[in-house]
Amino acid sequence: MNISIKSKEDIDKMKKAGKLAADVLEMITPFVKPGISTGELDSICFKYITEEQKAIPGNIGYNGFEKTICSSLNNVICHGIPDNQKMIKNGDILNIDVTVIKDGWYGDTSKMFLVGKCQPHNERLVKITQECLYKAIEIIKPGIQLGDIGNAIQKHAEKNYYSVVEEYCGHGIGSVYHEEPQILHYGTPGTGIELKEGMCFTVEPMINQGSKHTKVLSDGWTVETKDGRNSAQWEHTLAVTSSGVEVLTKRSEEIL
């Protein structure tokens, strides 16, 4: 397996792309409210990335995907396609996943939005899923193994009576959108590749209220829970440092 190690200069470039991706999520936040369509949210993000940031939306054209963001509502796990007919309603939970390319380097991140007044069980799912991401980030440093990351996520999810999606995972990232290694969100401690300084990858746990099983819709992209119950996801792009980890897509409200 060929895992690229990034130099300090590489990571500085990734940090710029990561900051732009984080800024997109902060910019779009006030627009996420009942009555707007996921298609409108996509158009706003496209305009912001291309006109304000003078950057490139990383999702457009990736394996034929045509939109700037993935917009995954309620029981959609990931890769939801923005649509001008898909209106956001009070009580929805929404994931917006965005990737920005700046000077040839990628930043990839996603966050959950609680739309209007949400049911407590949906609020809890969103909160625990973010905690799963943070539990993983807390332990990342040179010398730990990929199985340790997956186990930290799995343990916290299952302790809270949720399940971890297994078919979709995090990935290496840099001047290529998806590269080695794959970052599974479940696993056994002390197994898998050992982390080294300069490795860069995403961690993006997808956590389901019900079973872990998934289905892909006929559009070839949208992934839903098989049982129709809701799912949540949070994602950051990370760089392994000499003593720990740097979150390259950190938003201003986060203390990491």
N, C-alpha and C positions, 0 to 999 in steps of 0.2 A: 504494500500500500504506500503510495507516494503522498506524504503529508507535507505541505509547504510550510516552512518556518519564515515568518515575516520579520524584516528588520525594523528598527525603530522608525526609520523614514517611511517604510510601508505602513506601519501602524498609525503614524501621524496622518497619512493620507486617508486611511480608513476612518480615522477619528472625524475627519471633515465630512466624509460621506455619512457616517453614523449620526453626527450632529444634525445634518440636514434631514435625515429620515425621522429623527426624534422631533425636529421642529415641525414636520408635516403633521404629526399626530397632535402636537400642541395647537397648531393652527386650526385643525379641523374640529377640535373639541366643541367650540360653541355652536357649530352647525349641526351637531348630532342631536336632533330633537324630533319629537313626533311630527309627521307630515312631510319630512324631506325624503327623497328617494335615495337609494344607494347609488343610483346613476348620477344624481346631482353631486353627491359627496365625491364621487370619482372625478367628475369634471373639475370641481374646485381644487382637488389635490393635483390633478394634471397641470392646471394653469399655474398653481403656486410653484410646483417643482420646475416647470419649464421657463416661466416668466420671471418669478421672483428669485428663485435659487440658481437659475441658469444651469440646471442639472438635467439628468436624464432619468425618467421613470424606469426602473429596472425590470418591472414585470411585463411591460409592453413588448410583445414579440417573443417572450420566453416560451418555447414549445407551442407557439401559436396563441398564447394568452393575449387578449386584446385590450385589457384595461390597466389602469395605473395602480389600483388597490385591489386586494381581495376583501370582500365585505361579507362576513359570515354571521348570519343571524340565528340566534336561538339554538335549534338542533343541527345547524350546519357547523361541522367541525373545522373545516378549512376550505380555502380556494373558492369561496362564494363569488359569483360573478356579478359586479354592479349592474343594475338594471333601472332604467327610468320608471318602470312600472312597479318596482318593489319599494313600497313605502314603509318607512320606519314608524312603529306604533308605540304608544305608551306601554311600558312594561317589558319591552324587548331588551335582550342583551345582544350586543353587536361587537364583533372583532373587526378591526381595521388593520390590515397587514400591508406595509409599504416598504419598497426597496428603492433606494436612490443611488444612482451612479454619479460620482464626481471625479473628474480627471482619471477615469478608468478604474476606480475602486468602488466597492459596494458597501452600503449600509442597509441592514435588514432588521426591521422591528415591527412589533404589533402590540396593541393594547385593547382591552375590553372597555366598552362603554355601557353604562346602565342608563337606559332611556326612560326619562320620566320617573314614575313610581314603580319600582320592580318588586316582585314577590321576594320575601326574605330568603327562600330556598335558592333563588337565582343569585341574589346578592352574595350569599354564602359561597356558592360555586365559584363565582368570579374572584372572591377574596382568597379562597383556599388555592385556586390555580395560580394566582400571583405569588402566594407564599411558596408554592412548589418551585417556581422559577427562582425566587430569592434563596431558598434552601440550597439549590444547586450552586448558585453564584457564591454563596458563603464558603463553600468547601473547595472551590477551584484554585489550584496552585500547582506548580511543577511537582511531579512525583505521584499525584493521585492518578487513578485510572478511570476510564470512561464508565465502567460499571459502577463506580462510586457516585458519579453524577446521576445516572439513571436510578440508582437505588434511593438516593436522597429524595428524588421526586416521587417515585413509586410509594415509598414508605409514608410520606406525608399525605399523599392522595388517598391511599387505602386506609390509613388511620382515620380519615374523615369520611369513609364509606363511599368513595368515588373510585372510578376506574381510569386507567391510563390507556390512551390510544397507542397501539403498537405499530400500525402500518406506516405512520408518518413520523418524521424525526427531524432533529436539528442537523446542521451540516457545516463543514468547513466553508470558509468564505474569504474573499480577498479581491484580487483582480478578476476572479472567476466567481460567478454567483453561487453555484453549488459545486463543492469539491470535497475531497476526503478530509476528515473522517465523517462518518455518520454518527450523530449523537442521539442514541436511544434514550427515551425518557423512562426506562425501566431497566433493571439489571441487578447483577450480583456484585457486592463490594469486592474489590481486589481482582477484578477481571477486566480485560480489554486493554486498549492502548494506554500507555503512560503519557501523561501530559508533560510537555516541554515548553519552556519560555519561547514566545513567538508564535505559538499556535493560535489561530483565530477561527472561531466557529460561532454558530448560533445555538442557543438553548431555547426551545419553544414548546413547552409541555401543552398537550391537548388533553383535557381532563373531562370525563363524562359523568353526568349524574347517574346514569344507569349502567348498562354493560359497555364493554370496550369495543364492541363490534361496530363496523362501519359499512357504508355502501356508497358507491359513486353513482351520481345521477347520469342521465343520458347525454348531458352536455359534455361529459368526459372530464369535467373539472370538479364540480361541487361535491364535497364529501359530507354526508350526513350520518348521524347516529342511526344504527339499524333499528333501535327501539323507539326512536322519535323523541327521546328525552334530550335535554339541553346539554351543550358542551361549551367549554371556555378555553381560551388560549392567551398566553402572554409570551412575548419574544424579545430577546436582546441579542445583539452582536457583541461578542466578548473577545478580549485578547489576554492570553496567559502572560503574566509578568514574572519577573525574577522571584517575587515574594507572594504573588497572589493572582489577582485578575483585575482587568480594567473593563468597565462597561462602556462600550463605544457608542451606544445609542441611548444613554441615560437622558431622561427628561428632567426638566427643572424641578418638578414636584417630588422627585425621588431622592431619598437619602441612601446612597449605596457606597 
